[in-house]
Amino acid sequence: MKLVWFRNDLRLADNPALRHACAGDEPVAALFIISPTQWRQHKMAPIRQRFMLAQVDVLGRELAALGIPLHLLRVETFAEAPAALADLCREQGVTQLYANQAIEIDEQRRDHAVSAAQAEQAVSCHWLNGCCVLPPGRVLTGSGEMFKVFTPFSRAWLKALDEEGFVIHRAPAPRGEPLPWPPLAERAWVDETLGELTTDPRWPVGEAEARRRLNDFLEQAVLDYGETRDFPAIAGTSVLSPYLAAGIISPRQCVAALQQRLGYRPQSKAQPGFVWLNELIWREFYRHLLVLIPTLSMNRPFKAETAALPWSWDPDAFAAWCEGRTGYPIVDAAMRCLNTTGWMHNRLRMIVASFLTKDLHIHWRLGEDYFMSRLIDGDLAANNGGWQWAAGTGADAAPYFRVFNPTTQGQRFDPQGEFIRTWVTELADIPAAYVHQPHDWLRLKGRQDYPAPMVDHAVARVRAIEMFRSLEK
């Protein structure tokens, strides 16, 4: 018996572990492990857990239709996984275990422990690359080190992809008679704290939905992506991040679909489609970094010297940021959108992260954790990479003297205030001319229903620069 262990790769198509397990005629079974306590320790958002478990339900039904049973195990923490998995393998007569590699340090340690436990009962483990287009460690400098700056990594990544190419594997063929699959909500291992396992209608699950979103984006928006991607009131992005984070679609499928749509693989900014491809390469960059620099999974800055920065941990200021009460409309709209929908536009992620770290001078770790606790697309590599970039502590970070002005960012990327008025209801009736600096208009109207700015941006910017300059002394 072969066993396929699904994790953040909840799909049938282009799944290396599933493909290799289904080679040959041996019986194949599948496994998914829920670890509620561990997920909470990792700040996994409830909306992300519900989304993932709803996809597990779809996956289990699709596997059952192929004659592949999906076993469900519940262990509270990763530490319990090796023994529980060994017991299952012994009960089922498993001789080979297949899984796609994890990139986070706790998950890697769990997998090493699983390998050791399985070796004791002569079960061979096969770990494959299912999370990246090119496996971590493939794209290195001439001296064999990981790139610290994105642009040369991007060039080397494109060159390596041209040299190696890649193949998209189809879903496996049926391997037996269809099997029953009871509704997920009837299963005892579902965490009661999640409530009903109904997904937000904004985020339907399923590989077909992920492919539909990808195809719609490529047909309607990819050619204008470079011009529209920064405007949150415009549907200019793919909105595929939850599906990539859960592995409902693979990055290889995205690259292949882009190439098919254009008839070529773009190589530079001068070519249509490159800007979106470059975003996929950023995703690869952060994932490769997480594997090759494990301390990034341990709350440590990429730039070690920045650990000495005198960050604030002010709980009241942090709560105001979390709840969208900063007095800066674009920041407040972004945070209220996150709290309501579980998602945030990428330009807004940069704006609110800069505000927390450079205007409020609050430690990026608090923002990173809060995002993970709310985002449906929470992904350690991308989230950590983005926060450290904004904070000036990470790989290829914005220079410390680059501090986003939240007012001008709003004026530039939400010029008519459409996004702001959608989410900051106190400003729903304000004229566009005042929406980014509403306080004078509100005073004239005798209104006090929107908070005054928490900080003077000009003063806070100087303080942020001084913080970083102090490291040079």
N, C-alpha and C positions, 0 to 999 in steps of 0.2 A: 504493500500500500504506500502511495505517495501522498504527502500532506502539503497543501499550499497555505501559508500563513499570510492572510491579508492584514495590512495595516493602513497606512495612508496611500493606498493604491487600489481603491475600491472600484475596479473596472475589470471587464473581460478583455477588451481590446488593448493591444500594445502593453501587455503585462508580462514581462520576462519570466517572473516566477511561475505564473500560471502556464505560460507557453512551454517552458522546460519540463514542468511536471506532467503535462499532457502528452509529451513525446513518448511514444511506445504504447503498449497495451495494458500496462499495470493499472489497477484501480486507483482513482484519484479522489481525495476528499479535501475539503477546505476548512479553514479555521479563522475565526475572528475573536479577539480577546478584548473584553471591556475591563478597564481598570479605573473605576470612579474616583477613588481616593487619590491615585497618582494624577489623574487628569485635573483634579481640583488643585493639587500641589503645583501643577504646571500652569495654573490660571486659565485652563481651557474654558472658553465661554460656553454657557449653557446652549446658546443658539447654535454654536458649532457642534456641540455634542449631539443635539437633536438632528441637525442636518446630516451628520456622519452616520448616526444610527438609522435614520430613515433610508440612507443609501445602502447600508448593510441589509436592510429588509429587501430592497430592490435587488441587490446583488444575490442574496440568498435564494430569492425566487428564480432569478435567471440561471443560477448554477443548478438549482433543482431541475429546471427544465432541460438541462444538459445531462442530467443523471449524476451530478456531482453534489454530494451532501455538504452543507455548511454547518460545522460544529461551532457552538457558541460557548465560550468559557468566561466566567467572571472571576477575576482576582483583584483585590483592592489595590495592590501596588505591583510594580515591576518585579520586586524581589520575590514574589510568589509565583511568577510566571514559569521559571524553569521547572519546578517540581510539578506544577499542574500540567504543563505541556508534556513532560515525560510520562506522567500517568496516562494522559490521553493517547500518546503514541503507543504505549504498551498495550492499552485496552484495544486499540484499533489495528494493531499489527503493523504500524508504520515503520518503514525501513529508510525512507528518505524524506527530508523536510526541505521545502523550498520557500524562500521569502526574498523580497526586495530589500536592499540594504536601508537601514535607518541612518540618519546623519547626525542626530542629536546625541550628546554624550550619555545621558541616562539610558536612552534606547540602545545605544551601542553596547553599553555595559550589560544591559539585560540580554542582548543577543549573544554576547560572549559567554555569559553564564548558561544560556540555553545550549550553545554549542558544546560546552563542557558536560552538561547533564546528558545530552543526547549521545555523546561519544561513549559514555559509560554503558549505554545499552545498544551500542552498535548502530545507531541511526546517523546516517550521513547528512550533513547540513549544506545547503547550497544557497549562497547569498549573491543576489544579482543586482544590477543597476537598473532600477525602475523609476528613480526620482529625478534624474537629470538627463539631458540629451547626451552629454559626454560625462563619463564617470569622474567623480572627484579624484584629483591626482593626475588626470590626463593632461591638463592645461597648466604647464609650469614654465617658469623662466628658463633661460639657457643654463643657469646654475642649478636647476632642479628645485627651485623654491616656488611657493605660491605667490602669485602677483599681489602686490599691495595696492595697486592703482587699477581702476577699472578699464580705461581705454586700451592699454596694452594687453590686458586680459581679453578684451573683446576681440582685438585683432588676432590674437593667438587662438582664441576659441573658433573663430571663423575659419582660420587656416586649418586647424585640426579637423573641423567638420568637413571641409572640402576634401581633405586627404582620406578620411575614414568613411564618410557618408553614414547613413543609418537606414534601418529597415523598420517599417511599421508592421507589427504582427496582428493578424486577425484574431478575433475571439475563437476559442476552440470549438471544434465540432462536437455534437452530442456524443456522449460516451456510454449511454445506457438509457434505460427507460426513465421517463420523467418521475421525479420524486415529489412527495408532498412538502409544502412549506407553510407552516401556520403563521398568522399575523405576528409581527414583532411585539406588539403591545401585550400579547398573551404570555410572553416569556418572563419568567421570574427574575432573570438577571438584570432587566432594565432598571436603571437607577430611578427610584421613586422621586428624587428631587427634581428630575427633569420635567415632571408633569406628563401630559399627553405628548406622544411622539408625533405631533403634527408639525410639519415644517411651515415656515413663513411662506405665504404665497409668492413673495418676491423671489424665492429661491427654490424652485421645483428641483427635485433630485432626478438622477438618471443620466446615463451616458448619452441618450438621445437628446436630452435638454442641453447638455454641455456642447454637443456637436452643433445643435441648432444655433446656440449663442455664438459659437465660433464662426459658423458659416454666415450668419447675419452680419456679424462685425466685418468679416472679410469682404462681403459684397457691398456693404453700405458705408463703412466708416474707415477702413484701414488706410485708404489713400489720402484721407484728410486728417489722419490721426495726429500728425506732427503739429497741425494748426489748432485742433479742437481738444486735445487730450487734457489741457490744463483748465478747462472751463466746466465747473461742476454742474451748471444748469443745462449743459449740452450733453446729449447721449453720445459722447465721442470716444468712449473706451469700450473694451471688450466685456467687462464685468465677468471675467472668467476666474478671478482669483479664488473664490470659494471652491470651485470645481478642480482647480489645480492643487489647492491645499489638501483636499480630501482624496486626490488622485482619481477623480471621476473621469478626468481627461489627462493625458500626459503631455509634457512639453514637446516631445517628439511629434505628437499628433498636431500640435499647434504649428510647429515649424514646417511640417510636411504640407499642411493645409495652406499656409501662406505661400509656400513655393508653388503649389498647384494653382493657386489663385492668380499669381503674378506671371507664372511661366519661367521663373528664375528665383534664385536665392539672393536677395539684396546684400551688397557688400559694403556700401557706404551711404552716408546721409544724402548723397545726391540721388539715390535711387528710391522710388516709392516703396513703402513698406518697411524700410530699414528702421525707422524710429520705433515701430512696434517690436520688430525682431530684437532691437537693442534692449528693450525692456525685458524680453525673455532672457537675454544674456545677463542682464543685471541679476535676475533671479538665480541663474546658474552661478554667478560670481559669489553671491552671498551663501549659497549652499556649499560650494567648494570651500569657501573660507571656514564655514562652521565645522566641516570635517577635518580640515588640515590644521585648524587652530582651535582645539577643544575648549580653551578657556573662554571663548565667546559664549559657550553654553553655561558658563559658571558666573554670570553677572559681572564679568570683568571687562574693562575697556580694551579695545584693540590697541590703542596707543597707551601703553602702560603708564606713562608719565601723567596722564590725565586723571589717574586714580586719586591724585592729590588735590584736585579741584575742590574748592569749598562750596559744594552744592547745598542748597536749602532743602529741608524736609518739611516745610511749613504745611501742616495738615489743612488749615483753613483755606490757604491760597490754592492748594492742590484740589480741594473739594470744589472750589469755585470754577476751576478749569474743567474738572470732570463733568460738572453739571451745566456748563455753558452759561456762566454768570460772570464773565470777565469784563464786560463792557466794551469788548471789541466784536462787532457784529459777525465778521466772517469766522472768527474763532468759535463764538457761541453757536452759530448755525451748524458748523461742522461737528461740534461735540454733541449737540442735540440730535443731529442726524444719526451719528454713531449709536447713541443710547437708544434710539427708537428702532433703527433698521439693522444694526449689527454690521454695518459697512460704512466705509468712508472713502471718498474720492482721493486719489493719490496726491494731487496738489494740496488738498486740504490736510492730508496727513503731515506733509512737510510744514505747512503753516502752523498747525497747532503744536507740533513737536518743537519748532523753533520758538514759539511763544512760551511754552512751558520751560524750556531750558535756557533761553537767551533773554526773555523778558521777566519771567518769574524766578529764574536761576534754580529751578527745582531739578533734582537728580533725574536723569533720563530713565533710570531703572523704574521709577514710579510710573512714568508714562508708558514704558514698554509693557509693564505688568497690566496696567489698566487697559491698554489696547487688547492684549491677549484675553482679558476677562470679558471683552465685549464683542470682539470681531468674529464674524462667521468664517473669515478667511485667515484666522490666526495661524501664523507659520513662524516658528522661531527664527529661522535664518533670515527671512525677509523683514520681519518685525524688528529684530535686533539690529540688522544692517541699516534699516531706515532710521531708527532712533539714534544709533551712534553716528550716522552721517549727519543728522540734523544737530546733534549735540556737539559735534566737532571732536568726538573721541574715537571715531571709527576709521575703517579703511576708505581711502579716497574721500574723506569727509570734506564738507565745505570748509573753507578757511575760517578760523575762529572769528575773524573780523567780519564775516558775512552773517548778518543778523536780519532775518526777514522783518520788514515793517508790515504788521498785520493790516494796517489801514490801506497802504498802497497795494498790497497783495489783493485785498478785496476789490479795490477799484479796478485793478488790472484784469482779474480773472472772474469777477462777477459784477461787471460794470453797471448794469441796471438793477442790481440787488435782487434778482429773481430767486437765487438760491437762498439768500439771507431771509427774504420775506416768507419763504416757504417754511423755514424752521424756527425763526425768531418771531413768534406770533405778535409780540409787542410792537414790532416794526412793520406789520403787514400793510398798514395804511400810510407809511411814510413816503414822501416823494423820493424818486431815485437820486435827486441831487443831494439829499441828506442821509441816505441810507448807510453810508460807511462812516459817517461822523454825525450821529443822530442827536447828540445831547443838547445842542443849542436849540434845535427844532422842538425837541420834547419840552424843554424849559418854556419856550414861547407858548406852547400848548398847555402849560401847567401840569404836565404829566411827569410822574416819577416811577413808572412801571418798568423801566429798563435800567440796569445798574450803570453807575458811572465807571469809567475805565479803572481797572485795578491798579495800574501803574502808568507812569509817563514813559512811553516807549523810548524817547530820546535819552532819558536818564538811565533806563534799564539797559539800553544798548551799550552805553559807556561802561557800566558796571560789568556786563558780560565780557567785554573786551579786556577789561582790567583783570578779571579772573584768569583768563588764559595767559595774559602777559606775565602774570605773577609766576607762572611755571618756568619762565625763561630766566628768572633771577637766581 
